[in-house]
Amino acid sequence: MELRQFKYVNMVAQCGSVTKAARKLFISQPALSSYINKLEEELGVKLFDRSATPLVCTYAGEQYLKRARAILMQLDDMDREFRDIATNCQGRLRLGFPGERLIYMLPLILPPFKERFPGIDVEVTSGPGNRLIEGLRNGDTDFVFLPQWTKDKDIAQVKMTDEELVLVCARGYLPNDCILDREKHIVNWR
């Protein structure tokens, strides 16, 4: 079976005429007639009642068309799906976050991403950095957000943002000599 067979038989059935179908398929009428005859010989059944005008499908032709149209529809769906994937309209993105960053980063990242790419499913994994890197190496994750650079040279890394850390403690807990600059919030840890 060839895809061309499905298209040819479908077009003849739609047009009700080999001549009209041949015109739409941009082939000669004798070539299309010969093609349909060979297919009928191969299948051992007649697909069209040639005594009727316009041409009418036989019972075998109806069954053939039902299957052929289902196959053609699946091929169209597959083409559309891969076109959507190629243009980032459909697909899957697997992200990895350390647990402590997931709760505040994901709500900032996900809504604008989903607005721009509504057909992309986002799967999120959370865990310690070494496990996230392992998932990246195994192909279980596409991107990982980490708070520090990894030593692995074979992984592409890009700085996304500077992060501000805030030290929260009770008043008077830190001695005054620890605070190097109150205005800039610089603390000496020694």
RADATA-V169116 format. One line per field, one symbol per residue. phi: phi as a letter, one per 20 degrees, with the letter a starting at -180 (. if undefined). psi: psi as a letter, one per 40 degrees, with the letter a starting at -180 (. if undefined). A space follows every 10 residues. Layout:
phi = ???
psi = ???
This chain:
phi = .cgggfffff ffffembfff ffffemcfff ffgfffffff fffmbeecee eecfgcffgf fffffgffff ffffffffgf ffffffdmeb qbcddccfgf dgfdegfeef gfffffcfee eddddcrfgf ffffffffne ceccdcebfe ffeedfccfe aedeededbf gnfefgffee bffeleceef
psi = hidddddddd dddddehddd ddddefiidd dddddddddd dddeihdihe eihiiiiidd dddddddddd dddddddddd ddddddefei ahhhihiide dddddddddd ddddddgdeh hhhhiiaidd dddddddeee idihhieiii eheehhhhhd iihhihhhii hedhidedhd hddefhhhe.
